[in-house]
Amino acid sequence: MALHKTKDAHARDADTDVFASVLSGQILPKNRMPDDHSPSEVVYELLHNELLLDGNAAQNLATFCTTWSDDGVRRLMAECLDKNMIDKDEYPQTAEIEARCVNILADLWNAPATNAATGCSTTGSSEAAMLGGLTLKWRWRERRRAAGLPVDRPNLVCGPVQICWEKFARYFDVELRQIPLEPGATGLQPHQLAAHVDENTIGVVAILGVTYTCDYEPVAELAAALDRIEAEHGWDVPIHVDGASGGFVAPFLHPDVVWDFRLPRVASVNTSGHKYGLAPLGVGWIVWRSADLLPADLVFDVDYLGGDMPTFALNFSRPGGEVIAQYYLFLRLGRGGYRRVQQACADTARYLAREIAEMGPFTLLYDGEGALPAVSYALTDPAAAGFSLYDLSDRLRMRGWQVPSYPLPADRQETVIQRVLIRHGVTRDQIALLVADLRRAVEHLTATPPPVPATEPRSGFHH
């Protein structure tokens, strides 16, 4: 007679319904690794179910980041799971594709043909911005030392910037001179520079797509103001353009807006490939108008796994899939495809702006015309409305919509606004549904106002 061994509990799980498995009958470990393995199908399904508690990315109108990707992107990402961007000797073709992307961006941003531009990929625009800030500090320090001047008080001048610039200033010991907003303004104004720029200014950051309101700061006018300052004082102050979002919008929708390397004072530009560059999360870019603008002291020649390579980054090992996906999108869409995608988003933003303007209680701060595909607005009379935008955000969240409410930066912090971003994959029909829900929410809050309108955000907004 044949002998048979019984299976252990985990082995039986393979023949059992996922939700009748041993692991499914337990609270998943939170602080200690399990003693033994579990079937991959069971673990996958349980984690998949737990992740349903996250918000629906398609209804996240707060994020600039890519929330939709086609099958080609997904296949390439899966095929590149094992490619390490730092190992250019082992993965030379991935390194070649990164270089092609830098060349394409330098051309897109009108880098001079006479001076070879240089650049690299990063994990996102925040890392790219910090690399840009470091080069500004190093070049300023080199000039000051050569002239026998002190180098202990560098400052960086900007308007309402994303938190990465505050991190840069703190981490790398630079004074951040963040100029307050003027009444009615949504960004840095050229005439404000004269009161804040001095001999210790390492650079001015201009934002192409202000985080809070989504319009462009006037880069050409800022450059002209710095020209006047140099003529008067002799201070040659470069501009770094933070094009985290606008770097992939302006070239296609606003080619006549001069903001890039057409301006000699623009030394470097950063952008997020994973925002309006349409690539999946995890890739940013920085380009300098010429190689001499990247100080040699910041570049490390690393002998790694048999190959010698120059590197300038805050990270070391990181995946190559996002860079491959970016190049795939450049090839698949081309300039015409990017233009059509961004134009469709802009058209939908303007549709939303018209609907909001007709709704009654709102005043538009930005109507989706002339900058990012987005809309920002405030309550016309917050005191008379009987509710706050924070209350409205909460009401919209009941239908799954994530629409952030937040105060503007100083000196307009008394103004609370909402912002809606239209990205690739956000359809006109979705926005029509948002409009209907927004109208119903306003009607409900008007008819039954909260006893005390909220004055503080009830959920965090991280831009």
Disulfide bonds with the S-S distance in Angstrom:
none
